Amino acid sequence: KCMVFISGYDNALYRKYLNKKSGWSRKSIRALTKGHNGKVFERKEVIWFNAAFIKAKKLDRVPIRLSAKEKKDGKINPIRK
């Protein structure tokens, strides 16, 4: 029900659980990291995102229904009970 976006490196555990069959998409991006000696390394970072995130991105809005008071107070991510 909520939007989830995970960033990390490719691994067997994430491939097993964060896959298309379970409603996840992924994208690889180029990332640069520095070692303790200052040497730069290029790595491939992976981002995983679920269907709720894809829907919000497509609609270009976060699907939150605010109460009148929350709108008046300018809240954008209210705490829900």
VEXKOL-769882 format. One record per residue: residue in three letters; y, x, z of N, C-alpha, C in turn; chain; residue number from 1. Coordinates in nm, 2 decimals. Each point is the difference from the previous one (the first is absolute). Layout:
BEGIN
<node><res>ALA</res><n_v>Y</n_v><n_u>X</n_u><n_w>Z</n_w><ca_v>Y</ca_v><ca_u>X</ca_u><ca_w>Z</ca_w><c_v>Y</c_v><c_u>X</c_u><c_w>Z</c_w><chain>A</chain><n>NUM</n></node>
...
REM end
This chain:
BEGIN
<node><res>LYS</res><n_v>-0.12</n_v><n_u>0.08</n_u><n_w>0.00</n_w><ca_v>0.12</ca_v><ca_u>-0.08</ca_u><ca_w>0.00</ca_w><c_v>0.13</c_v><c_u>0.09</c_u><c_w>0.00</c_w><chain>A</chain><n>1</n></node>
<node><res>CYS</res><n_v>-0.01</n_v><n_u>0.12</n_u><n_w>0.05</n_w><ca_v>0.12</ca_v><ca_u>0.08</ca_u><ca_w>0.00</ca_w><c_v>-0.01</c_v><c_u>0.11</c_u><c_w>-0.11</c_w><chain>A</chain><n>2</n></node>
<node><res>MET</res><n_v>0.12</n_v><n_u>0.06</n_u><n_w>-0.03</n_w><ca_v>0.00</ca_v><ca_u>0.10</ca_u><ca_w>-0.10</ca_w><c_v>-0.03</c_v><c_u>0.13</c_u><c_w>0.07</c_w><chain>A</chain><n>3</n></node>
<node><res>VAL</res><n_v>-0.09</n_v><n_u>0.08</n_u><n_w>-0.07</n_w><ca_v>-0.04</ca_v><ca_u>0.13</ca_u><ca_w>0.05</ca_w><c_v>0.01</c_v><c_u>0.10</c_u><c_w>-0.12</c_w><chain>A</chain><n>4</n></node>
<node><res>PHE</res><n_v>0.06</n_v><n_u>0.12</n_u><n_w>0.04</n_w><ca_v>0.02</ca_v><ca_u>0.11</ca_u><ca_w>-0.09</ca_w><c_v>-0.04</c_v><c_u>0.12</c_u><c_w>0.07</c_w><chain>A</chain><n>5</n></node>
<node><res>ILE</res><n_v>-0.10</n_v><n_u>0.07</n_u><n_w>-0.05</n_w><ca_v>-0.06</ca_v><ca_u>0.12</ca_u><ca_w>0.07</ca_w><c_v>0.02</c_v><c_u>0.12</c_u><c_w>-0.10</c_w><chain>A</chain><n>6</n></node>
<node><res>SER</res><n_v>0.04</n_v><n_u>0.11</n_u><n_w>0.06</n_w><ca_v>0.02</ca_v><ca_u>0.12</ca_u><ca_w>-0.07</ca_w><c_v>-0.09</c_v><c_u>0.11</c_u><c_w>0.06</c_w><chain>A</chain><n>7</n></node>
<node><res>GLY</res><n_v>-0.06</n_v><n_u>0.08</n_u><n_w>-0.09</n_w><ca_v>-0.09</ca_v><ca_u>0.10</ca_u><ca_w>0.05</ca_w><c_v>-0.06</c_v><c_u>0.08</c_u><c_w>-0.11</c_w><chain>A</chain><n>8</n></node>
<node><res>TYR</res><n_v>-0.11</n_v><n_u>0.07</n_u><n_w>0.03</n_w><ca_v>-0.07</ca_v><ca_u>0.07</ca_u><ca_w>-0.10</ca_w><c_v>-0.14</c_v><c_u>-0.07</c_u><c_w>-0.03</c_w><chain>A</chain><n>9</n></node>
<node><res>ASP</res><n_v>-0.04</n_v><n_u>0.02</n_u><n_w>-0.12</n_w><ca_v>-0.13</ca_v><ca_u>-0.07</ca_u><ca_w>-0.04</ca_w><c_v>-0.11</c_v><c_u>0.05</c_u><c_w>0.09</c_w><chain>A</chain><n>10</n></node>
<node><res>ASN</res><n_v>-0.08</n_v><n_u>-0.10</n_u><n_w>0.04</n_w><ca_v>-0.12</ca_v><ca_u>0.03</ca_u><ca_w>0.08</ca_w><c_v>-0.10</c_v><c_u>-0.11</c_u><c_w>-0.01</c_w><chain>A</chain><n>11</n></node>
<node><res>ALA</res><n_v>-0.13</n_v><n_u>0.04</n_u><n_w>0.03</n_w><ca_v>-0.11</ca_v><ca_u>-0.09</ca_u><ca_w>-0.02</ca_w><c_v>0.02</c_v><c_u>-0.13</c_u><c_w>0.08</c_w><chain>A</chain><n>12</n></node>
<node><res>LEU</res><n_v>0.05</n_v><n_u>0.01</n_u><n_w>0.13</n_w><ca_v>0.01</ca_v><ca_u>-0.12</ca_u><ca_w>0.08</ca_w><c_v>0.09</c_v><c_u>-0.10</c_u><c_w>-0.06</c_w><chain>A</chain><n>13</n></node>
<node><res>TYR</res><n_v>0.12</n_v><n_u>0.04</n_u><n_w>-0.05</n_w><ca_v>0.10</ca_v><ca_u>-0.09</ca_u><ca_w>-0.06</ca_w><c_v>-0.05</c_v><c_u>-0.05</c_u><c_w>-0.13</c_w><chain>A</chain><n>14</n></node>
<node><res>ARG</res><n_v>-0.07</n_v><n_u>0.08</n_u><n_w>-0.08</n_w><ca_v>-0.06</ca_v><ca_u>-0.05</ca_u><ca_w>-0.12</ca_w><c_v>-0.10</c_v><c_u>-0.11</c_u><c_w>0.02</c_w><chain>A</chain><n>15</n></node>
<node><res>LYS</res><n_v>-0.07</n_v><n_u>0.01</n_u><n_w>0.12</n_w><ca_v>-0.11</ca_v><ca_u>-0.10</ca_u><ca_w>0.03</ca_w><c_v>0.06</c_v><c_u>-0.13</c_u><c_w>0.04</c_w><chain>A</chain><n>16</n></node>
<node><res>TYR</res><n_v>0.11</n_v><n_u>0.00</n_u><n_w>0.08</n_w><ca_v>0.06</ca_v><ca_u>-0.13</ca_u><ca_w>0.05</ca_w><c_v>0.12</c_v><c_u>-0.05</c_u><c_w>-0.07</c_w><chain>A</chain><n>17</n></node>
<node><res>LEU</res><n_v>0.08</n_v><n_u>0.09</n_u><n_w>-0.06</n_w><ca_v>0.13</ca_v><ca_u>-0.04</ca_u><ca_w>-0.06</ca_w><c_v>-0.02</c_v><c_u>0.00</c_u><c_w>-0.15</c_w><chain>A</chain><n>18</n></node>
<node><res>ASN</res><n_v>-0.08</n_v><n_u>-0.09</n_u><n_w>-0.05</n_w><ca_v>-0.03</ca_v><ca_u>-0.01</ca_u><ca_w>-0.15</ca_w><c_v>0.03</c_v><c_u>-0.14</c_u><c_w>-0.05</c_w><chain>A</chain><n>19</n></node>
<node><res>LYS</res><n_v>0.00</n_v><n_u>-0.01</n_u><n_w>-0.13</n_w><ca_v>0.03</ca_v><ca_u>-0.12</ca_u><ca_w>-0.07</ca_w><c_v>-0.08</c_v><c_u>-0.12</c_u><c_w>0.05</c_w><chain>A</chain><n>20</n></node>
<node><res>LYS</res><n_v>-0.13</n_v><n_u>0.02</n_u><n_w>0.03</n_w><ca_v>-0.08</ca_v><ca_u>-0.10</ca_u><ca_w>0.04</ca_w><c_v>0.05</c_v><c_u>-0.07</c_u><c_w>0.13</c_w><chain>A</chain><n>21</n></node>
<node><res>SER</res><n_v>0.06</n_v><n_u>0.09</n_u><n_w>0.09</n_w><ca_v>0.05</ca_v><ca_u>-0.05</ca_u><ca_w>0.13</ca_w><c_v>0.15</c_v><c_u>-0.03</c_u><c_w>-0.01</c_w><chain>A</chain><n>22</n></node>
<node><res>GLY</res><n_v>0.06</n_v><n_u>-0.01</n_u><n_w>-0.12</n_w><ca_v>0.13</ca_v><ca_u>-0.04</ca_u><ca_w>-0.02</ca_w><c_v>0.11</c_v><c_u>0.11</c_u><c_w>0.00</c_w><chain>A</chain><n>23</n></node>
<node><res>TRP</res><n_v>-0.04</n_v><n_u>0.12</n_u><n_w>-0.01</n_w><ca_v>0.10</ca_v><ca_u>0.11</ca_u><ca_w>0.01</ca_w><c_v>0.02</c_v><c_u>0.06</c_u><c_w>-0.14</c_w><chain>A</chain><n>24</n></node>
<node><res>SER</res><n_v>0.12</n_v><n_u>0.06</n_u><n_w>-0.02</n_w><ca_v>0.03</ca_v><ca_u>0.08</ca_u><ca_w>-0.12</ca_w><c_v>0.04</c_v><c_u>0.13</c_u><c_w>0.05</c_w><chain>A</chain><n>25</n></node>
<node><res>ARG</res><n_v>0.00</n_v><n_u>0.10</n_u><n_w>-0.09</n_w><ca_v>0.04</ca_v><ca_u>0.14</ca_u><ca_w>0.04</ca_w><c_v>0.08</c_v><c_u>0.06</c_u><c_w>-0.12</c_w><chain>A</chain><n>26</n></node>
<node><res>LYS</res><n_v>0.07</n_v><n_u>0.10</n_u><n_w>0.04</n_w><ca_v>0.08</ca_v><ca_u>0.08</ca_u><ca_w>-0.10</ca_w><c_v>0.00</c_v><c_u>0.14</c_u><c_w>0.05</c_w><chain>A</chain><n>27</n></node>
<node><res>SER</res><n_v>-0.02</n_v><n_u>0.10</n_u><n_w>-0.09</n_w><ca_v>0.01</ca_v><ca_u>0.14</ca_u><ca_w>0.04</ca_w><c_v>0.14</c_v><c_u>0.05</c_u><c_w>-0.04</c_w><chain>A</chain><n>28</n></node>
<node><res>ILE</res><n_v>0.06</n_v><n_u>0.08</n_u><n_w>0.09</n_w><ca_v>0.13</ca_v><ca_u>0.06</ca_u><ca_w>-0.03</ca_w><c_v>-0.01</c_v><c_u>0.15</c_u><c_w>0.03</c_w><chain>A</chain><n>29</n></node>
<node><res>ARG</res><n_v>0.09</n_v><n_u>0.08</n_u><n_w>-0.07</n_w><ca_v>0.01</ca_v><ca_u>0.14</ca_u><ca_w>0.02</ca_w><c_v>0.08</c_v><c_u>0.03</c_u><c_w>0.13</c_w><chain>A</chain><n>30</n></node>
<node><res>ALA</res><n_v>-0.06</n_v><n_u>0.09</n_u><n_w>0.09</n_w><ca_v>0.07</ca_v><ca_u>0.03</ca_u><ca_w>0.12</ca_w><c_v>0.01</c_v><c_u>0.15</c_u><c_w>0.02</c_w><chain>A</chain><n>31</n></node>
<node><res>LEU</res><n_v>0.10</n_v><n_u>0.05</n_u><n_w>0.06</n_w><ca_v>0.02</ca_v><ca_u>0.14</ca_u><ca_w>0.03</ca_w><c_v>-0.01</c_v><c_u>0.02</c_u><c_w>0.15</c_w><chain>A</chain><n>32</n></node>
<node><res>THR</res><n_v>-0.08</n_v><n_u>0.09</n_u><n_w>0.05</n_w><ca_v>0.00</ca_v><ca_u>0.03</ca_u><ca_w>0.14</ca_w><c_v>0.02</c_v><c_u>0.15</c_u><c_w>0.02</c_w><chain>A</chain><n>33</n></node>
<node><res>LYS</res><n_v>0.05</n_v><n_u>0.04</n_u><n_w>0.12</n_w><ca_v>0.02</ca_v><ca_u>0.14</ca_u><ca_w>0.03</ca_w><c_v>-0.10</c_v><c_u>0.05</c_u><c_w>0.11</c_w><chain>A</chain><n>34</n></node>
<node><res>GLY</res><n_v>-0.06</n_v><n_u>0.12</n_u><n_w>-0.02</n_w><ca_v>-0.08</ca_v><ca_u>0.05</ca_u><ca_w>0.10</ca_w><c_v>0.08</c_v><c_u>0.07</c_u><c_w>0.11</c_w><chain>A</chain><n>35</n></node>
<node><res>HIS</res><n_v>-0.06</n_v><n_u>0.05</n_u><n_w>0.10</n_w><ca_v>0.07</ca_v><ca_u>0.07</ca_u><ca_w>0.11</ca_w><c_v>0.07</c_v><c_u>0.12</c_u><c_w>-0.05</c_w><chain>A</chain><n>36</n></node>
<node><res>ASN</res><n_v>-0.04</n_v><n_u>0.06</n_u><n_w>-0.11</n_w><ca_v>0.06</ca_v><ca_u>0.12</ca_u><ca_w>-0.05</ca_w><c_v>0.11</c_v><c_u>-0.03</c_u><c_w>-0.10</c_w><chain>A</chain><n>37</n></node>
<node><res>GLY</res><n_v>0.03</n_v><n_u>-0.13</n_u><n_w>-0.02</n_w><ca_v>0.10</ca_v><ca_u>-0.04</ca_u><ca_w>-0.10</ca_w><c_v>-0.04</c_v><c_u>-0.02</c_u><c_w>-0.14</c_w><chain>A</chain><n>38</n></node>
<node><res>LYS</res><n_v>-0.13</n_v><n_u>0.03</n_u><n_w>-0.03</n_w><ca_v>-0.05</ca_v><ca_u>-0.01</ca_u><ca_w>-0.13</ca_w><c_v>-0.01</c_v><c_u>-0.15</c_u><c_w>-0.03</c_w><chain>A</chain><n>39</n></node>
<node><res>VAL</res><n_v>0.04</n_v><n_u>-0.04</n_u><n_w>-0.12</n_w><ca_v>-0.01</ca_v><ca_u>-0.14</ca_u><ca_w>-0.05</ca_w><c_v>-0.13</c_v><c_u>-0.03</c_u><c_w>-0.07</c_w><chain>A</chain><n>40</n></node>
<node><res>PHE</res><n_v>-0.05</n_v><n_u>-0.11</n_u><n_w>0.04</n_w><ca_v>-0.13</ca_v><ca_u>-0.05</ca_u><ca_w>-0.06</ca_w><c_v>0.02</c_v><c_u>-0.14</c_u><c_w>-0.07</c_w><chain>A</chain><n>41</n></node>
<node><res>GLU</res><n_v>-0.06</n_v><n_u>-0.02</n_u><n_w>-0.11</n_w><ca_v>0.01</ca_v><ca_u>-0.13</ca_u><ca_w>-0.07</ca_w><c_v>-0.13</c_v><c_u>-0.07</c_u><c_w>0.04</c_w><chain>A</chain><n>42</n></node>
<node><res>ARG</res><n_v>0.02</n_v><n_u>-0.13</n_u><n_w>0.04</n_w><ca_v>-0.12</ca_v><ca_u>-0.08</ca_u><ca_w>0.03</ca_w><c_v>0.02</c_v><c_u>-0.14</c_u><c_w>-0.06</c_w><chain>A</chain><n>43</n></node>
<node><res>LYS</res><n_v>-0.11</n_v><n_u>-0.07</n_u><n_w>-0.01</n_w><ca_v>0.01</ca_v><ca_u>-0.14</ca_u><ca_w>-0.04</ca_w><c_v>-0.01</c_v><c_u>-0.09</c_u><c_w>0.12</c_w><chain>A</chain><n>44</n></node>
<node><res>GLU</res><n_v>0.11</n_v><n_u>-0.07</n_u><n_w>0.03</n_w><ca_v>0.00</ca_v><ca_u>-0.10</ca_u><ca_w>0.11</ca_w><c_v>-0.04</c_v><c_u>-0.14</c_u><c_w>-0.06</c_w><chain>A</chain><n>45</n></node>
<node><res>VAL</res><n_v>-0.06</n_v><n_u>-0.08</n_u><n_w>0.08</n_w><ca_v>-0.04</ca_v><ca_u>-0.13</ca_u><ca_w>-0.05</ca_w><c_v>0.06</c_v><c_u>-0.10</c_u><c_w>0.09</c_w><chain>A</chain><n>46</n></node>
<node><res>ILE</res><n_v>0.05</n_v><n_u>-0.11</n_u><n_w>-0.07</n_w><ca_v>0.05</ca_v><ca_u>-0.11</ca_u><ca_w>0.08</ca_w><c_v>-0.09</c_v><c_u>-0.12</c_u><c_w>-0.03</c_w><chain>A</chain><n>47</n></node>
<node><res>TRP</res><n_v>-0.03</n_v><n_u>-0.07</n_u><n_w>0.10</n_w><ca_v>-0.08</ca_v><ca_u>-0.12</ca_u><ca_w>-0.01</ca_w><c_v>0.09</c_v><c_u>-0.12</c_u><c_w>0.05</c_w><chain>A</chain><n>48</n></node>
<node><res>PHE</res><n_v>-0.02</n_v><n_u>-0.11</n_u><n_w>-0.07</n_w><ca_v>0.08</ca_v><ca_u>-0.12</ca_u><ca_w>0.04</ca_w><c_v>-0.08</c_v><c_u>-0.13</c_u><c_w>-0.02</c_w><chain>A</chain><n>49</n></node>
<node><res>ASN</res><n_v>0.01</n_v><n_u>-0.09</n_u><n_w>0.09</n_w><ca_v>-0.08</ca_v><ca_u>-0.12</ca_u><ca_w>-0.01</ca_w><c_v>0.07</c_v><c_u>-0.11</c_u><c_w>-0.09</c_w><chain>A</chain><n>50</n></node>
<node><res>ALA</res><n_v>-0.07</n_v><n_u>-0.11</n_u><n_w>-0.02</n_w><ca_v>0.04</ca_v><ca_u>-0.11</ca_u><ca_w>-0.08</ca_w><c_v>0.14</c_v><c_u>-0.06</c_u><c_w>0.05</c_w><chain>A</chain><n>51</n></node>
<node><res>ALA</res><n_v>0.02</n_v><n_u>-0.01</n_u><n_w>0.13</n_w><ca_v>0.12</ca_v><ca_u>-0.06</ca_u><ca_w>0.05</ca_w><c_v>0.12</c_v><c_u>0.09</c_u><c_w>-0.03</c_w><chain>A</chain><n>52</n></node>
<node><res>PHE</res><n_v>-0.02</n_v><n_u>0.13</n_u><n_w>0.00</n_w><ca_v>0.10</ca_v><ca_u>0.10</ca_u><ca_w>-0.04</ca_w><c_v>0.04</c_v><c_u>-0.02</c_u><c_w>-0.15</c_w><chain>A</chain><n>53</n></node>
<node><res>ILE</res><n_v>-0.11</n_v><n_u>-0.01</n_u><n_w>-0.08</n_w><ca_v>0.02</ca_v><ca_u>-0.01</ca_u><ca_w>-0.15</ca_w><c_v>0.08</c_v><c_u>-0.13</c_u><c_w>-0.03</c_w><chain>A</chain><n>54</n></node>
<node><res>LYS</res><n_v>-0.04</n_v><n_u>-0.11</n_u><n_w>0.07</n_w><ca_v>0.07</ca_v><ca_u>-0.13</ca_u><ca_w>-0.02</ca_w><c_v>0.15</c_v><c_u>0.01</c_u><c_w>0.04</c_w><chain>A</chain><n>55</n></node>
<node><res>ALA</res><n_v>0.03</n_v><n_u>0.06</n_u><n_w>0.11</n_w><ca_v>0.14</ca_v><ca_u>0.02</ca_u><ca_w>0.05</ca_w><c_v>0.08</c_v><c_u>0.08</c_u><c_w>-0.10</c_w><chain>A</chain><n>56</n></node>
<node><res>LYS</res><n_v>-0.07</n_v><n_u>0.11</n_u><n_w>-0.05</n_w><ca_v>0.07</ca_v><ca_u>0.09</ca_u><ca_w>-0.09</ca_w><c_v>0.03</c_v><c_u>-0.08</c_u><c_w>-0.13</c_w><chain>A</chain><n>57</n></node>
<node><res>LYS</res><n_v>-0.09</n_v><n_u>-0.08</n_u><n_w>-0.05</n_w><ca_v>0.01</ca_v><ca_u>-0.08</ca_u><ca_w>-0.12</ca_w><c_v>0.12</c_v><c_u>-0.10</c_u><c_w>0.02</c_w><chain>A</chain><n>58</n></node>
<node><res>LEU</res><n_v>0.00</n_v><n_u>-0.07</n_u><n_w>0.11</n_w><ca_v>0.10</ca_v><ca_u>-0.10</ca_u><ca_w>0.03</ca_w><c_v>0.14</c_v><c_u>0.06</c_u><c_w>0.04</c_w><chain>A</chain><n>59</n></node>
<node><res>ASP</res><n_v>0.00</n_v><n_u>0.13</n_u><n_w>0.03</n_w><ca_v>0.11</ca_v><ca_u>0.08</ca_u><ca_w>0.04</ca_w><c_v>0.06</c_v><c_u>-0.06</c_u><c_w>0.13</c_w><chain>A</chain><n>60</n></node>
<node><res>ARG</res><n_v>-0.09</n_v><n_u>-0.04</n_u><n_w>0.09</n_w><ca_v>0.05</ca_v><ca_u>-0.05</ca_u><ca_w>0.13</ca_w><c_v>-0.12</c_v><c_u>0.00</c_u><c_w>0.10</c_w><chain>A</chain><n>61</n></node>
<node><res>VAL</res><n_v>0.04</n_v><n_u>0.01</n_u><n_w>0.12</n_w><ca_v>-0.10</ca_v><ca_u>-0.01</ca_u><ca_w>0.11</ca_w><c_v>-0.02</c_v><c_u>-0.15</c_u><c_w>0.04</c_w><chain>A</chain><n>62</n></node>
<node><res>PRO</res><n_v>-0.12</n_v><n_u>-0.05</n_u><n_w>0.00</n_w><ca_v>-0.03</ca_v><ca_u>-0.14</ca_u><ca_w>0.02</ca_w><c_v>0.01</c_v><c_u>-0.04</c_u><c_w>0.15</c_w><chain>A</chain><n>63</n></node>
<node><res>ILE</res><n_v>0.12</n_v><n_u>0.01</n_u><n_w>0.06</n_w><ca_v>0.01</ca_v><ca_u>-0.04</ca_u><ca_w>0.14</ca_w><c_v>0.09</c_v><c_u>-0.13</c_u><c_w>0.01</c_w><chain>A</chain><n>64</n></node>
<node><res>ARG</res><n_v>-0.05</n_v><n_u>-0.10</n_u><n_w>0.07</n_w><ca_v>0.09</ca_v><ca_u>-0.11</ca_u><ca_w>0.02</ca_w><c_v>0.07</c_v><c_u>0.01</c_u><c_w>0.13</c_w><chain>A</chain><n>65</n></node>
<node><res>LEU</res><n_v>0.13</n_v><n_u>0.01</n_u><n_w>0.00</n_w><ca_v>0.08</ca_v><ca_u>0.02</ca_u><ca_w>0.12</ca_w><c_v>0.05</c_v><c_u>-0.13</c_u><c_w>0.05</c_w><chain>A</chain><n>66</n></node>
<node><res>SER</res><n_v>0.01</n_v><n_u>-0.01</n_u><n_w>0.13</n_w><ca_v>0.06</ca_v><ca_u>-0.12</ca_u><ca_w>0.06</ca_w><c_v>0.15</c_v><c_u>0.00</c_u><c_w>-0.02</c_w><chain>A</chain><n>67</n></node>
<node><res>ALA</res><n_v>0.06</n_v><n_u>-0.11</n_u><n_w>0.02</n_w><ca_v>0.15</ca_v><ca_u>-0.01</ca_u><ca_w>-0.01</ca_w><c_v>0.07</c_v><c_u>0.10</c_u><c_w>0.09</c_w><chain>A</chain><n>68</n></node>
<node><res>LYS</res><n_v>-0.05</n_v><n_u>0.02</n_u><n_w>0.12</n_w><ca_v>0.06</ca_v><ca_u>0.09</ca_u><ca_w>0.10</ca_w><c_v>-0.02</c_v><c_u>0.14</c_u><c_w>-0.05</c_w><chain>A</chain><n>69</n></node>
<node><res>GLU</res><n_v>-0.12</n_v><n_u>0.03</n_u><n_w>-0.05</n_w><ca_v>-0.03</ca_v><ca_u>0.14</ca_u><ca_w>-0.05</ca_w><c_v>0.10</c_v><c_u>0.03</c_u><c_w>-0.12</c_w><chain>A</chain><n>70</n></node>
<node><res>LYS</res><n_v>0.01</n_v><n_u>-0.09</n_u><n_w>-0.09</n_w><ca_v>0.10</ca_v><ca_u>0.02</ca_u><ca_w>-0.11</ca_w><c_v>0.14</c_v><c_u>0.02</c_u><c_w>0.05</c_w><chain>A</chain><n>71</n></node>
<node><res>LYS</res><n_v>0.04</n_v><n_u>-0.08</n_u><n_w>0.09</n_w><ca_v>0.14</ca_v><ca_u>0.02</ca_u><ca_w>0.06</ca_w><c_v>0.01</c_v><c_u>0.13</c_u><c_w>0.06</c_w><chain>A</chain><n>72</n></node>
<node><res>ASP</res><n_v>-0.10</n_v><n_u>0.05</n_u><n_w>0.07</n_w><ca_v>0.00</ca_v><ca_u>0.13</ca_u><ca_w>0.07</ca_w><c_v>-0.02</c_v><c_u>0.12</c_u><c_w>-0.10</c_w><chain>A</chain><n>73</n></node>
<node><res>GLY</res><n_v>-0.02</n_v><n_u>-0.03</n_u><n_w>-0.12</n_w><ca_v>-0.02</ca_v><ca_u>0.10</ca_u><ca_w>-0.10</ca_w><c_v>-0.13</c_v><c_u>0.08</c_u><c_w>0.00</c_w><chain>A</chain><n>74</n></node>
<node><res>LYS</res><n_v>-0.10</n_v><n_u>-0.06</n_u><n_w>0.06</n_w><ca_v>-0.13</ca_v><ca_u>0.06</ca_u><ca_w>0.01</ca_w><c_v>-0.07</c_v><c_u>0.00</c_u><c_w>-0.14</c_w><chain>A</chain><n>75</n></node>
<node><res>ILE</res><n_v>-0.07</n_v><n_u>0.11</n_u><n_w>-0.02</n_w><ca_v>-0.08</ca_v><ca_u>0.01</ca_u><ca_w>-0.13</ca_w><c_v>-0.15</c_v><c_u>0.01</c_u><c_w>0.03</c_w><chain>A</chain><n>76</n></node>
<node><res>ASN</res><n_v>-0.04</n_v><n_u>0.05</n_u><n_w>0.12</n_w><ca_v>-0.14</ca_v><ca_u>0.02</ca_u><ca_w>0.03</ca_w><c_v>-0.02</c_v><c_u>-0.05</c_u><c_w>0.14</c_w><chain>A</chain><n>77</n></node>
<node><res>PRO</res><n_v>0.00</n_v><n_u>-0.13</n_u><n_w>0.03</n_w><ca_v>-0.01</ca_v><ca_u>-0.05</ca_u><ca_w>0.14</ca_w><c_v>-0.14</c_v><c_u>0.02</c_u><c_w>0.06</c_w><chain>A</chain><n>78</n></node>
<node><res>ILE</res><n_v>0.00</n_v><n_u>0.01</n_u><n_w>0.13</n_w><ca_v>-0.13</ca_v><ca_u>0.01</ca_u><ca_w>0.07</ca_w><c_v>-0.06</c_v><c_u>-0.14</c_u><c_w>0.00</c_w><chain>A</chain><n>79</n></node>
<node><res>ARG</res><n_v>-0.13</n_v><n_u>-0.01</n_u><n_w>-0.03</n_w><ca_v>-0.07</ca_v><ca_u>-0.13</ca_u><ca_w>0.00</ca_w><c_v>-0.10</c_v><c_u>0.00</c_u><c_w>0.11</c_w><chain>A</chain><n>80</n></node>
<node><res>LYS</res><n_v>-0.01</n_v><n_u>-0.12</n_u><n_w>0.06</n_w><ca_v>-0.09</ca_v><ca_u>-0.02</ca_u><ca_w>0.11</ca_w><c_v>-0.14</c_v><c_u>-0.05</c_u><c_w>-0.04</c_w><chain>A</chain><n>81</n></node>
REM end
